[in-house]
Amino acid sequence: MEVAIIQQRYHGSKEATIARTLELLEQVEGADLVVLQELHQGPYFCQIEDTANFELARDFKKDLEFWRKVSQERNIVLVASLFEERAPGLYHNTAAVLDRGKVAGIYRKMHIPDDPGFYEKFYFAPGDLGFEPIDTSIGRLGVLVCWDQWYPEAARIMALKGAQILIYPTAIGWFDTDPEDEKARQLDAWRTIQRAHAIANGLPLVSVNRVGFEPDPSGCGPGIRFWGHSFVCGPQGEILLELDSESETAAKVSIDMERTKAVRDIWPFLRDRRIDAYACLLERFCD
């Protein structure tokens, strides 16, 4: 499978940002799968709580149709991350999988963070579609979104339901005021946890992050510098492709999808799971 990742910055407007995405798509012609970053059409608006931002979700159906046509014109499977207005007052952070002109399925982000500069609970209702892989012409995609990437349960369920690849559109960065050693620890943790999901489940994994500095619109916060480092790894966590922390980049890499069986045969983690002893995982905390 030829997999392309597009790592980019926000260009000041939805129109300019989409135009840049289309330019970058030209650079990965021939890809089977293209993955875009979280909320790729606009800014990361969750730095503040402002009801005016709900207007960004009003065009969800129109946006879905636009990217469906892009997938058809490019003859690709495309993972797009969109702000969905499901009903008045009800919104989701939604990833759509567009399969060569068809809407193969959507995934609504299940884990919703609420941290300084990442006020997502104000905007997004938790997903209600569960952890369901999406069938496409190139295989079963286990699509998750950003904060989901810290939860091994999400990746495991996708794997147990037959996902053949794990995919994470994401928007994560640091504050410029953070100490350099703390920045290094955060980036390393982010990279490590996702590689661990690949290893534990014997699956290749794609993680696509944005780049660039986005100021806090209120002027109260320090703004976020998104750290990029989008990457693709194989089923043993081996890095196949990794981008840098600043560049807008479209890059392509080949994934050998047959390696999953070979890796799982030598590391049979699914065989040795003690499903009789995991009831505690259904509790908030095991006192």
C-alpha positions as CSV (number, residue, x, y, z in Angstrom):
1,M,0.0,0.0,0.0
2,E,1.3,3.4,-1.0
3,V,0.5,5.8,2.0
4,A,0.8,9.5,1.8
5,I,0.7,11.9,4.7
6,I,0.2,15.7,4.4
7,Q,1.5,17.9,7.2
8,Q,0.6,21.6,6.9
9,R,-0.1,24.8,8.7
10,Y,-3.2,27.0,8.8
11,H,-3.0,29.7,6.1
12,G,-5.3,32.3,7.6
13,S,-8.6,31.2,5.9
14,K,-10.4,28.0,5.1
15,E,-10.1,28.7,1.4
16,A,-6.4,29.4,1.4
17,T,-5.7,26.3,3.6
18,I,-7.7,24.0,1.3
19,A,-5.9,25.4,-1.7
20,R,-2.6,24.6,-0.1
21,T,-3.8,21.0,0.7
22,L,-4.7,20.5,-3.0
23,E,-1.3,21.7,-4.0
24,L,0.3,19.2,-1.6
25,L,-1.9,16.5,-2.9
26,E,-0.2,17.0,-6.3
27,Q,3.1,15.9,-4.8
28,V,1.8,12.5,-3.7
29,E,0.2,11.3,-6.9
30,G,-0.1,7.6,-7.1
31,A,-0.8,7.1,-3.4
32,D,-3.5,4.6,-2.4
33,L,-4.3,6.2,0.9
34,V,-3.9,9.9,1.9
35,V,-4.3,11.0,5.5
36,L,-4.8,14.7,6.5
37,Q,-4.3,16.2,10.0
38,E,-7.0,16.9,12.5
39,L,-9.4,19.7,11.6
40,H,-7.3,20.3,8.6
41,Q,-9.5,23.0,6.9
42,G,-9.0,25.7,9.4
43,P,-7.3,26.8,12.7
44,Y,-7.3,24.8,15.8
45,F,-10.1,26.9,17.3
46,C,-10.3,25.0,20.6
47,Q,-7.8,27.3,22.2
48,I,-10.7,29.4,23.4
49,E,-14.4,28.9,24.3
50,D,-16.4,30.9,21.9
51,T,-19.9,30.0,20.5
52,A,-19.1,31.8,17.3
53,N,-16.8,28.9,16.4
54,F,-19.8,26.6,16.1
55,E,-20.4,28.3,12.7
56,L,-17.4,26.4,11.4
57,A,-19.4,23.2,11.6
58,R,-22.4,24.5,9.6
59,D,-20.9,23.4,6.2
60,F,-20.1,19.8,7.3
61,K,-22.3,18.2,4.6
62,K,-20.9,20.5,1.9
63,D,-17.3,19.8,3.1
64,L,-17.9,16.1,3.1
65,E,-19.1,16.3,-0.5
66,F,-16.1,18.4,-1.5
67,W,-13.6,15.9,-0.1
68,R,-15.6,13.0,-1.6
69,K,-15.1,14.6,-5.0
70,V,-11.4,15.1,-4.3
71,S,-11.1,11.4,-3.5
72,Q,-12.9,10.5,-6.7
73,E,-10.8,12.9,-8.9
74,R,-7.6,11.6,-7.4
75,N,-8.7,8.0,-7.2
76,I,-7.6,7.7,-3.6
77,V,-8.8,6.7,-0.2
78,L,-8.8,9.9,1.8
79,V,-9.1,10.4,5.5
80,A,-10.5,13.9,6.2
81,S,-11.0,15.4,9.7
82,L,-14.1,17.7,9.9
83,F,-16.2,19.6,12.4
84,E,-19.6,18.1,12.3
85,E,-22.9,19.8,13.2
86,R,-25.1,16.8,13.8
87,A,-28.1,18.9,15.1
88,P,-28.4,22.4,16.5
89,G,-26.3,22.4,19.7
90,L,-24.8,19.0,19.0
91,Y,-21.3,18.8,17.4
92,H,-18.7,16.2,16.9
93,N,-15.0,16.0,15.9
94,T,-15.4,13.7,13.0
95,A,-13.1,11.8,10.7
96,A,-14.5,10.8,7.3
97,V,-13.2,8.1,5.1
98,L,-13.7,8.8,1.4
99,D,-13.1,5.9,-0.9
100,R,-12.6,6.9,-4.6
101,G,-15.8,8.9,-4.7
102,K,-17.8,7.1,-2.0
103,V,-18.3,7.9,1.7
104,A,-17.0,4.7,3.2
105,G,-17.8,5.7,6.8
106,I,-17.2,8.2,9.5
107,Y,-15.6,8.0,13.0
108,R,-16.6,10.4,15.8
109,K,-13.8,11.2,18.2
110,M,-14.5,9.2,21.4
111,H,-12.0,10.7,23.9
112,I,-12.5,14.5,24.3
113,P,-9.8,16.5,26.2
114,D,-10.2,19.6,28.3
115,D,-6.8,21.2,29.1
116,P,-5.5,24.8,28.9
117,G,-5.5,25.7,25.2
118,F,-7.3,22.5,24.3
119,Y,-10.9,23.2,25.4
120,E,-12.5,20.5,23.2
121,K,-15.3,19.5,25.7
122,F,-16.8,22.9,25.0
123,Y,-17.2,22.1,21.4
124,F,-17.5,18.3,20.9
125,A,-19.9,15.7,22.2
126,P,-18.1,12.3,22.7
127,G,-18.4,10.0,19.8
128,D,-21.3,7.5,19.8
129,L,-20.3,5.2,16.9
130,G,-17.8,3.2,19.0
131,F,-14.5,1.9,17.8
132,E,-15.5,0.4,14.4
133,P,-13.0,-0.1,11.5
134,I,-14.1,1.3,8.2
135,D,-14.1,-1.0,5.2
136,T,-12.5,0.4,2.0
137,S,-11.2,-0.7,-1.3
138,I,-7.7,-0.9,0.2
139,G,-8.6,-2.7,3.5
140,R,-10.1,-2.1,6.9
141,L,-9.0,1.2,8.4
142,G,-8.9,1.7,12.2
143,V,-9.4,5.5,12.3
144,L,-9.1,7.3,15.6
145,V,-8.5,11.0,16.3
146,C,-5.8,12.8,18.4
147,W,-6.6,12.4,22.1
148,D,-7.7,8.8,21.3
149,Q,-4.0,8.1,20.6
150,W,-3.2,8.0,24.3
151,Y,-5.6,5.1,25.0
152,P,-4.4,1.5,24.4
153,E,-8.0,0.3,24.7
154,A,-9.1,2.2,21.5
155,A,-6.3,0.8,19.4
156,R,-6.8,-2.7,20.8
157,I,-10.5,-2.8,20.1
158,M,-9.9,-1.6,16.5
159,A,-7.4,-4.4,16.1
160,L,-9.7,-7.0,17.6
161,K,-12.4,-5.9,15.2
162,G,-10.1,-6.5,12.2
163,A,-8.5,-3.2,11.5
164,Q,-5.5,-3.7,9.2
165,I,-3.9,-0.3,9.9
166,L,-4.3,2.3,12.6
167,I,-4.7,6.0,11.6
168,Y,-4.5,9.1,13.8
169,P,-5.2,12.6,12.4
170,T,-4.0,14.8,15.2
171,A,-3.4,18.4,16.3
172,I,-0.8,18.6,19.1
173,G,1.9,21.0,20.1
174,W,3.5,22.8,23.0
175,F,3.7,26.3,24.4
176,D,6.9,28.3,23.6
177,T,7.2,29.0,27.3
178,D,7.6,25.3,28.1
179,P,11.1,24.3,29.1
180,E,13.1,22.5,26.3
181,D,13.4,19.3,28.3
182,E,9.7,19.2,28.9
183,K,9.1,19.7,25.1
184,A,11.4,16.8,24.4
185,R,9.6,14.6,26.9
186,Q,6.2,15.4,25.5
187,L,7.2,14.7,21.9
188,D,8.9,11.5,22.9
189,A,5.9,10.3,24.8
190,W,3.6,11.1,21.9
191,R,5.7,9.2,19.4
192,T,6.3,6.3,21.9
193,I,2.7,5.6,22.8
194,Q,1.6,5.4,19.2
195,R,4.5,3.1,18.2
196,A,3.5,1.0,21.2
197,H,0.0,0.6,19.8
198,A,1.5,-0.6,16.5
199,I,3.7,-3.1,18.4
200,A,1.0,-4.4,20.8
201,N,-1.4,-5.0,18.0
202,G,1.0,-6.0,15.2
203,L,-0.3,-3.3,12.9
204,P,1.2,-0.5,10.8
205,L,0.2,3.0,12.0
206,V,-0.1,6.4,10.5
207,S,-0.1,9.6,12.6
208,V,-0.5,13.1,10.9
209,N,0.0,16.3,12.9
210,R,-0.1,19.9,11.9
211,V,2.7,22.5,12.0
212,G,3.0,26.2,12.6
213,F,2.3,28.6,15.4
214,E,-1.3,29.6,16.0
215,P,-1.9,32.4,18.5
216,D,-4.6,32.4,21.1
217,P,-7.3,34.6,19.5
218,S,-8.2,36.0,23.0
219,G,-4.7,37.1,23.6
220,C,-4.9,35.5,27.1
221,G,-2.9,32.3,26.3
222,P,0.5,31.8,24.9
223,G,-0.7,30.2,21.7
224,I,0.3,26.7,20.4
225,R,3.2,25.8,18.3
226,F,2.2,22.5,16.6
227,W,5.2,20.2,16.6
228,G,4.6,18.2,13.4
229,H,6.7,15.0,13.4
230,S,4.0,13.2,11.4
231,F,5.1,9.6,10.9
232,V,4.3,6.1,9.6
233,C,5.6,3.0,11.3
234,G,5.3,-0.7,10.7
235,P,3.9,-3.5,12.9
236,Q,7.0,-3.7,15.1
237,G,7.0,0.1,15.6
238,E,9.8,0.6,13.1
239,I,9.7,4.1,11.7
240,L,9.1,4.0,7.9
241,L,8.7,7.8,7.5
242,E,8.9,10.8,9.8
243,L,8.6,14.4,9.0
244,D,10.2,17.4,10.8
245,S,8.8,19.8,13.3
246,E,8.2,22.8,11.0
247,S,7.9,22.0,7.3
248,E,4.7,21.8,5.3
249,T,5.3,18.5,3.7
250,A,3.5,15.9,1.6
251,A,5.4,12.6,1.6
252,K,4.7,9.0,0.5
253,V,5.9,5.6,1.8
254,S,5.2,2.0,0.9
255,I,3.7,-0.3,3.6
256,D,4.0,-4.0,3.3
257,M,0.6,-5.1,4.6
258,E,1.6,-8.7,4.5
259,R,4.0,-8.2,7.4
260,T,1.2,-8.1,10.0
261,K,0.7,-11.9,9.7
262,A,4.4,-12.5,9.9
263,V,4.9,-10.3,12.9
264,R,1.8,-11.7,14.7
265,D,3.1,-15.2,14.1
266,I,6.3,-14.5,15.9
267,W,4.8,-12.2,18.6
268,P,1.4,-13.8,19.3
269,F,0.2,-11.2,21.7
270,L,-3.5,-11.7,20.8
271,R,-3.2,-15.5,21.5
272,D,-1.8,-14.9,25.0
273,R,-4.3,-12.3,26.2
274,R,-5.9,-13.2,29.5
275,I,-9.4,-12.2,28.6
276,D,-10.7,-13.9,31.8
277,A,-8.7,-11.5,34.0
278,Y,-9.5,-8.1,32.4
279,A,-12.8,-7.2,34.0
280,C,-11.2,-4.4,36.0
281,L,-10.8,-2.5,32.7
282,L,-14.5,-1.8,32.8
283,E,-14.1,0.1,36.0
284,R,-13.1,3.8,36.4
285,F,-10.5,2.7,39.0
286,C,-9.9,-0.7,40.5
287,D,-9.9,0.0,44.3
